[in-house]
Amino acid sequence: MGYKNSVDLQNITEQFSDHFINISAGVFQNTLLKNSKLYRKKGNWNKRFKQRHFLADAYIAYGKGINKTIQNNTFLSLDTIIKSSKLNTKIIFDKFYFQAGAHFHGNIFGFSLTGMIGMLQFNKIGIYGKLNVAGIENLFQTLQEKRHYLTSGYTMKASLSFYRFKLVYCLHQDNILGLHNLNDYLVGKVRQVKIQVNMYNLFQKT
């Protein structure tokens, strides 16, 4: 199970938020490279190579998401500043997808590549205010006419592992087939740098 929440202040007067929760079930195969015939060497393995392993996984998943655009307004009077926020747009959708990946985890370096294909179903498309961007208006008109789309994407990760911490660089790209140049308003390319903490090693003595 997973939950993702992102907030983007697109400009001074507009704020975009995206909430997505998903549940998945699948299978995986994990192989320690010291047990693999491809990597087996004569004699004993060096201790620093014993934890290297290769993981392959595949699963099916269902997710539900909500995209919202909030319009922020500020009014100035003689001695008063009045700020108000109101819902401008709202999209509720379901996502059914299949995802498979291959992951290498070494003592220091790791790499992962995952591919996804699935279907999007837009259940509710609401407009509660004036749309300032022509492309977004075209997007909402398109979604109201057609509610089902195929989607595809990939995720690449590279990591550096230390005893207590791991530094991860992530590149994620989604694409909705059939929306053409309107894709950028719903999905796109996301780059992230994350730090992961090994809680077990964090409290262990070196």
Disulfide bonds with the S-S distance in Angstrom:
none
